[in-house]
Amino acid sequence: VEERVKYTVLLTTSDKKGAGTSSSVWIELIGPSGSSGRKPLYNTSANAGEAPLARGSTSKFEVESGMLGPLSAIRVGHDGAGANPAWHLDKAKVRCEKDKRKFLFVCRKWLAGDMADGRTEREVLVTEFETPLVQYE
């Protein structure tokens, strides 16, 4: 049986007009050992009253996958649903809860069928990563 590993995902929506989304968002984590496949994200943030992926906010999600090794990229996208589907993703941070490695993915692009290049999904390469030598909180 393949070992299941928990990943914490923090998505920061840009502080631009119309940046928040009403769509259902998914993420795919990619590393040398493969891909997580598309994982739908559910808001587990403590600010339950706030809409997930609102303008200028950071939303926290958890996904499970097999151990992927050091992440090299993510794919992120949405279904284009709701009254305000366009989304401007500033960045994503992913932490592997098994080895505590952290990965930063800077996007700073629209995921919108009617804006910029019209794409509702993006592949973002890793911008930087941390291998913990000490425990961070």
Biotite code that builds the C-alpha atoms (Angstrom):
import biotite.structure as struc

atoms = struc.array([
    struc.Atom([0.000, 0.000, 0.000], chain_id="A", res_id=1, res_name="VAL", atom_name="CA", element="C"),
    struc.Atom([1.395, 3.388, -1.017], chain_id="A", res_id=2, res_name="GLU", atom_name="CA", element="C"),
    struc.Atom([2.154, 5.725, 1.874], chain_id="A", res_id=3, res_name="GLU", atom_name="CA", element="C"),
    struc.Atom([-0.252, 8.690, 2.045], chain_id="A", res_id=4, res_name="ARG", atom_name="CA", element="C"),
    struc.Atom([1.278, 12.056, 2.838], chain_id="A", res_id=5, res_name="VAL", atom_name="CA", element="C"),
    struc.Atom([-0.511, 15.248, 3.877], chain_id="A", res_id=6, res_name="LYS", atom_name="CA", element="C"),
    struc.Atom([0.382, 18.530, 2.157], chain_id="A", res_id=7, res_name="TYR", atom_name="CA", element="C"),
    struc.Atom([-0.710, 21.928, 3.476], chain_id="A", res_id=8, res_name="THR", atom_name="CA", element="C"),
    struc.Atom([-1.475, 24.394, 0.672], chain_id="A", res_id=9, res_name="VAL", atom_name="CA", element="C"),
    struc.Atom([-1.707, 28.170, 1.214], chain_id="A", res_id=10, res_name="LEU", atom_name="CA", element="C"),
    struc.Atom([-3.149, 30.096, -1.755], chain_id="A", res_id=11, res_name="LEU", atom_name="CA", element="C"),
    struc.Atom([-2.801, 33.885, -1.751], chain_id="A", res_id=12, res_name="THR", atom_name="CA", element="C"),
    struc.Atom([-5.240, 35.765, -3.960], chain_id="A", res_id=13, res_name="THR", atom_name="CA", element="C"),
    struc.Atom([-3.913, 39.077, -5.282], chain_id="A", res_id=14, res_name="SER", atom_name="CA", element="C"),
    struc.Atom([-5.173, 42.378, -3.907], chain_id="A", res_id=15, res_name="ASP", atom_name="CA", element="C"),
    struc.Atom([-6.453, 43.561, -7.301], chain_id="A", res_id=16, res_name="LYS", atom_name="CA", element="C"),
    struc.Atom([-9.946, 44.592, -8.346], chain_id="A", res_id=17, res_name="LYS", atom_name="CA", element="C"),
    struc.Atom([-11.934, 41.435, -9.165], chain_id="A", res_id=18, res_name="GLY", atom_name="CA", element="C"),
    struc.Atom([-9.113, 39.083, -8.075], chain_id="A", res_id=19, res_name="ALA", atom_name="CA", element="C"),
    struc.Atom([-11.271, 36.800, -5.884], chain_id="A", res_id=20, res_name="GLY", atom_name="CA", element="C"),
    struc.Atom([-13.112, 33.863, -7.420], chain_id="A", res_id=21, res_name="THR", atom_name="CA", element="C"),
    struc.Atom([-16.472, 32.157, -6.967], chain_id="A", res_id=22, res_name="SER", atom_name="CA", element="C"),
    struc.Atom([-15.256, 29.052, -8.838], chain_id="A", res_id=23, res_name="SER", atom_name="CA", element="C"),
    struc.Atom([-14.313, 25.624, -7.540], chain_id="A", res_id=24, res_name="SER", atom_name="CA", element="C"),
    struc.Atom([-10.513, 25.493, -7.543], chain_id="A", res_id=25, res_name="VAL", atom_name="CA", element="C"),
    struc.Atom([-8.222, 22.460, -7.865], chain_id="A", res_id=26, res_name="TRP", atom_name="CA", element="C"),
    struc.Atom([-4.487, 21.876, -7.524], chain_id="A", res_id=27, res_name="ILE", atom_name="CA", element="C"),
    struc.Atom([-2.075, 19.224, -8.771], chain_id="A", res_id=28, res_name="GLU", atom_name="CA", element="C"),
    struc.Atom([1.313, 18.765, -7.054], chain_id="A", res_id=29, res_name="LEU", atom_name="CA", element="C"),
    struc.Atom([4.213, 17.571, -9.224], chain_id="A", res_id=30, res_name="ILE", atom_name="CA", element="C"),
    struc.Atom([7.520, 16.061, -8.077], chain_id="A", res_id=31, res_name="GLY", atom_name="CA", element="C"),
    struc.Atom([10.152, 13.547, -9.237], chain_id="A", res_id=32, res_name="PRO", atom_name="CA", element="C"),
    struc.Atom([8.031, 10.635, -7.981], chain_id="A", res_id=33, res_name="SER", atom_name="CA", element="C"),
    struc.Atom([4.958, 11.663, -9.981], chain_id="A", res_id=34, res_name="GLY", atom_name="CA", element="C"),
    struc.Atom([1.828, 13.737, -9.613], chain_id="A", res_id=35, res_name="SER", atom_name="CA", element="C"),
    struc.Atom([-0.926, 13.984, -7.025], chain_id="A", res_id=36, res_name="SER", atom_name="CA", element="C"),
    struc.Atom([-3.545, 14.210, -9.780], chain_id="A", res_id=37, res_name="GLY", atom_name="CA", element="C"),
    struc.Atom([-6.122, 16.992, -9.609], chain_id="A", res_id=38, res_name="ARG", atom_name="CA", element="C"),
    struc.Atom([-7.232, 17.597, -6.024], chain_id="A", res_id=39, res_name="LYS", atom_name="CA", element="C"),
    struc.Atom([-10.346, 19.705, -5.369], chain_id="A", res_id=40, res_name="PRO", atom_name="CA", element="C"),
    struc.Atom([-9.676, 22.232, -2.614], chain_id="A", res_id=41, res_name="LEU", atom_name="CA", element="C"),
    struc.Atom([-12.006, 22.800, 0.317], chain_id="A", res_id=42, res_name="TYR", atom_name="CA", element="C"),
    struc.Atom([-11.657, 25.753, 2.626], chain_id="A", res_id=43, res_name="ASN", atom_name="CA", element="C"),
    struc.Atom([-10.476, 24.608, 6.042], chain_id="A", res_id=44, res_name="THR", atom_name="CA", element="C"),
    struc.Atom([-9.457, 28.118, 7.065], chain_id="A", res_id=45, res_name="SER", atom_name="CA", element="C"),
    struc.Atom([-10.267, 29.277, 10.593], chain_id="A", res_id=46, res_name="ALA", atom_name="CA", element="C"),
    struc.Atom([-12.006, 32.353, 9.088], chain_id="A", res_id=47, res_name="ASN", atom_name="CA", element="C"),
    struc.Atom([-15.035, 30.263, 8.156], chain_id="A", res_id=48, res_name="ALA", atom_name="CA", element="C"),
    struc.Atom([-17.121, 33.419, 7.680], chain_id="A", res_id=49, res_name="GLY", atom_name="CA", element="C"),
    struc.Atom([-14.821, 34.725, 4.933], chain_id="A", res_id=50, res_name="GLU", atom_name="CA", element="C"),
    struc.Atom([-15.209, 33.435, 1.405], chain_id="A", res_id=51, res_name="ALA", atom_name="CA", element="C"),
    struc.Atom([-12.241, 31.286, 0.398], chain_id="A", res_id=52, res_name="PRO", atom_name="CA", element="C"),
    struc.Atom([-10.022, 32.836, -2.286], chain_id="A", res_id=53, res_name="LEU", atom_name="CA", element="C"),
    struc.Atom([-11.332, 36.354, -1.651], chain_id="A", res_id=54, res_name="ALA", atom_name="CA", element="C"),
    struc.Atom([-9.361, 39.389, -2.863], chain_id="A", res_id=55, res_name="ARG", atom_name="CA", element="C"),
    struc.Atom([-6.206, 39.935, -0.798], chain_id="A", res_id=56, res_name="GLY", atom_name="CA", element="C"),
    struc.Atom([-6.723, 36.815, 1.322], chain_id="A", res_id=57, res_name="SER", atom_name="CA", element="C"),
    struc.Atom([-4.708, 33.675, 1.997], chain_id="A", res_id=58, res_name="THR", atom_name="CA", element="C"),
    struc.Atom([-6.710, 30.450, 2.171], chain_id="A", res_id=59, res_name="SER", atom_name="CA", element="C"),
    struc.Atom([-5.501, 27.193, 3.715], chain_id="A", res_id=60, res_name="LYS", atom_name="CA", element="C"),
    struc.Atom([-6.233, 23.750, 2.316], chain_id="A", res_id=61, res_name="PHE", atom_name="CA", element="C"),
    struc.Atom([-4.992, 20.211, 2.912], chain_id="A", res_id=62, res_name="GLU", atom_name="CA", element="C"),
    struc.Atom([-4.475, 17.561, 0.264], chain_id="A", res_id=63, res_name="VAL", atom_name="CA", element="C"),
    struc.Atom([-3.315, 13.966, 0.496], chain_id="A", res_id=64, res_name="GLU", atom_name="CA", element="C"),
    struc.Atom([-1.138, 12.197, -2.020], chain_id="A", res_id=65, res_name="SER", atom_name="CA", element="C"),
    struc.Atom([1.613, 9.660, -2.286], chain_id="A", res_id=66, res_name="GLY", atom_name="CA", element="C"),
    struc.Atom([5.108, 10.924, -1.401], chain_id="A", res_id=67, res_name="MET", atom_name="CA", element="C"),
    struc.Atom([6.136, 13.033, -4.420], chain_id="A", res_id=68, res_name="LEU", atom_name="CA", element="C"),
    struc.Atom([9.644, 14.099, -3.361], chain_id="A", res_id=69, res_name="GLY", atom_name="CA", element="C"),
    struc.Atom([10.831, 17.714, -3.757], chain_id="A", res_id=70, res_name="PRO", atom_name="CA", element="C"),
    struc.Atom([8.071, 19.512, -5.649], chain_id="A", res_id=71, res_name="LEU", atom_name="CA", element="C"),
    struc.Atom([9.086, 20.993, -9.003], chain_id="A", res_id=72, res_name="SER", atom_name="CA", element="C"),
    struc.Atom([5.757, 22.464, -10.126], chain_id="A", res_id=73, res_name="ALA", atom_name="CA", element="C"),
    struc.Atom([2.063, 22.800, -9.439], chain_id="A", res_id=74, res_name="ILE", atom_name="CA", element="C"),
    struc.Atom([-0.892, 22.985, -11.784], chain_id="A", res_id=75, res_name="ARG", atom_name="CA", element="C"),
    struc.Atom([-3.780, 25.046, -10.536], chain_id="A", res_id=76, res_name="VAL", atom_name="CA", element="C"),
    struc.Atom([-7.104, 25.844, -12.129], chain_id="A", res_id=77, res_name="GLY", atom_name="CA", element="C"),
    struc.Atom([-10.839, 26.302, -11.716], chain_id="A", res_id=78, res_name="HIS", atom_name="CA", element="C"),
    struc.Atom([-14.133, 25.300, -13.307], chain_id="A", res_id=79, res_name="ASP", atom_name="CA", element="C"),
    struc.Atom([-15.189, 28.815, -14.371], chain_id="A", res_id=80, res_name="GLY", atom_name="CA", element="C"),
    struc.Atom([-18.407, 28.588, -12.336], chain_id="A", res_id=81, res_name="ALA", atom_name="CA", element="C"),
    struc.Atom([-20.193, 31.173, -10.230], chain_id="A", res_id=82, res_name="GLY", atom_name="CA", element="C"),
    struc.Atom([-20.920, 34.875, -10.612], chain_id="A", res_id=83, res_name="ALA", atom_name="CA", element="C"),
    struc.Atom([-17.243, 35.943, -10.470], chain_id="A", res_id=84, res_name="ASN", atom_name="CA", element="C"),
    struc.Atom([-15.118, 33.104, -11.848], chain_id="A", res_id=85, res_name="PRO", atom_name="CA", element="C"),
    struc.Atom([-11.997, 35.140, -12.761], chain_id="A", res_id=86, res_name="ALA", atom_name="CA", element="C"),
    struc.Atom([-9.152, 34.654, -10.267], chain_id="A", res_id=87, res_name="TRP", atom_name="CA", element="C"),
    struc.Atom([-5.763, 36.348, -9.904], chain_id="A", res_id=88, res_name="HIS", atom_name="CA", element="C"),
    struc.Atom([-3.421, 34.002, -8.036], chain_id="A", res_id=89, res_name="LEU", atom_name="CA", element="C"),
    struc.Atom([-0.501, 35.806, -6.423], chain_id="A", res_id=90, res_name="ASP", atom_name="CA", element="C"),
    struc.Atom([1.308, 32.768, -5.006], chain_id="A", res_id=91, res_name="LYS", atom_name="CA", element="C"),
    struc.Atom([1.018, 29.317, -3.529], chain_id="A", res_id=92, res_name="ALA", atom_name="CA", element="C"),
    struc.Atom([2.984, 27.849, -0.641], chain_id="A", res_id=93, res_name="LYS", atom_name="CA", element="C"),
    struc.Atom([3.030, 24.088, -0.122], chain_id="A", res_id=94, res_name="VAL", atom_name="CA", element="C"),
    struc.Atom([4.399, 22.235, 2.893], chain_id="A", res_id=95, res_name="ARG", atom_name="CA", element="C"),
    struc.Atom([4.939, 18.499, 3.010], chain_id="A", res_id=96, res_name="CYS", atom_name="CA", element="C"),
    struc.Atom([3.862, 17.468, 6.516], chain_id="A", res_id=97, res_name="GLU", atom_name="CA", element="C"),
    struc.Atom([6.056, 14.355, 6.453], chain_id="A", res_id=98, res_name="LYS", atom_name="CA", element="C"),
    struc.Atom([9.475, 15.973, 5.903], chain_id="A", res_id=99, res_name="ASP", atom_name="CA", element="C"),
    struc.Atom([8.406, 19.597, 6.643], chain_id="A", res_id=100, res_name="LYS", atom_name="CA", element="C"),
    struc.Atom([9.841, 20.880, 3.351], chain_id="A", res_id=101, res_name="ARG", atom_name="CA", element="C"),
    struc.Atom([8.266, 24.118, 2.129], chain_id="A", res_id=102, res_name="LYS", atom_name="CA", element="C"),
    struc.Atom([7.873, 25.173, -1.499], chain_id="A", res_id=103, res_name="PHE", atom_name="CA", element="C"),
    struc.Atom([6.932, 28.585, -2.931], chain_id="A", res_id=104, res_name="LEU", atom_name="CA", element="C"),
    struc.Atom([5.266, 29.029, -6.328], chain_id="A", res_id=105, res_name="PHE", atom_name="CA", element="C"),
    struc.Atom([4.886, 32.629, -7.542], chain_id="A", res_id=106, res_name="VAL", atom_name="CA", element="C"),
    struc.Atom([2.144, 32.935, -10.174], chain_id="A", res_id=107, res_name="CYS", atom_name="CA", element="C"),
    struc.Atom([0.940, 36.579, -10.343], chain_id="A", res_id=108, res_name="ARG", atom_name="CA", element="C"),
    struc.Atom([-1.377, 35.776, -13.258], chain_id="A", res_id=109, res_name="LYS", atom_name="CA", element="C"),
    struc.Atom([-5.076, 35.707, -14.075], chain_id="A", res_id=110, res_name="TRP", atom_name="CA", element="C"),
    struc.Atom([-6.905, 32.404, -14.367], chain_id="A", res_id=111, res_name="LEU", atom_name="CA", element="C"),
    struc.Atom([-9.871, 33.710, -16.314], chain_id="A", res_id=112, res_name="ALA", atom_name="CA", element="C"),
    struc.Atom([-11.660, 32.729, -19.500], chain_id="A", res_id=113, res_name="GLY", atom_name="CA", element="C"),
    struc.Atom([-12.340, 36.365, -20.375], chain_id="A", res_id=114, res_name="ASP", atom_name="CA", element="C"),
    struc.Atom([-9.069, 38.088, -19.341], chain_id="A", res_id=115, res_name="MET", atom_name="CA", element="C"),
    struc.Atom([-5.394, 38.120, -20.325], chain_id="A", res_id=116, res_name="ALA", atom_name="CA", element="C"),
    struc.Atom([-4.682, 34.915, -22.327], chain_id="A", res_id=117, res_name="ASP", atom_name="CA", element="C"),
    struc.Atom([-8.032, 33.285, -21.470], chain_id="A", res_id=118, res_name="GLY", atom_name="CA", element="C"),
    struc.Atom([-6.551, 30.352, -19.544], chain_id="A", res_id=119, res_name="ARG", atom_name="CA", element="C"),
    struc.Atom([-8.323, 28.976, -16.462], chain_id="A", res_id=120, res_name="THR", atom_name="CA", element="C"),
    struc.Atom([-5.403, 26.728, -15.510], chain_id="A", res_id=121, res_name="GLU", atom_name="CA", element="C"),
    struc.Atom([-1.696, 27.364, -15.096], chain_id="A", res_id=122, res_name="ARG", atom_name="CA", element="C"),
    struc.Atom([1.446, 25.357, -14.475], chain_id="A", res_id=123, res_name="GLU", atom_name="CA", element="C"),
    struc.Atom([3.770, 27.198, -12.081], chain_id="A", res_id=124, res_name="VAL", atom_name="CA", element="C"),
    struc.Atom([7.375, 26.118, -11.539], chain_id="A", res_id=125, res_name="LEU", atom_name="CA", element="C"),
    struc.Atom([8.852, 26.170, -8.055], chain_id="A", res_id=126, res_name="VAL", atom_name="CA", element="C"),
    struc.Atom([10.310, 29.592, -7.177], chain_id="A", res_id=127, res_name="THR", atom_name="CA", element="C"),
    struc.Atom([12.151, 28.577, -4.010], chain_id="A", res_id=128, res_name="GLU", atom_name="CA", element="C"),
    struc.Atom([12.170, 25.829, -1.440], chain_id="A", res_id=129, res_name="PHE", atom_name="CA", element="C"),
    struc.Atom([13.307, 25.304, 2.151], chain_id="A", res_id=130, res_name="GLU", atom_name="CA", element="C"),
    struc.Atom([14.675, 22.123, 3.601], chain_id="A", res_id=131, res_name="THR", atom_name="CA", element="C"),
    struc.Atom([14.280, 22.573, 7.351], chain_id="A", res_id=132, res_name="PRO", atom_name="CA", element="C"),
    struc.Atom([17.401, 22.243, 9.426], chain_id="A", res_id=133, res_name="LEU", atom_name="CA", element="C"),
    struc.Atom([15.463, 23.506, 12.437], chain_id="A", res_id=134, res_name="VAL", atom_name="CA", element="C"),
    struc.Atom([11.769, 23.347, 13.212], chain_id="A", res_id=135, res_name="GLN", atom_name="CA", element="C"),
    struc.Atom([9.813, 26.389, 11.973], chain_id="A", res_id=136, res_name="TYR", atom_name="CA", element="C"),
    struc.Atom([6.459, 27.366, 13.353], chain_id="A", res_id=137, res_name="GLU", atom_name="CA", element="C"),
])
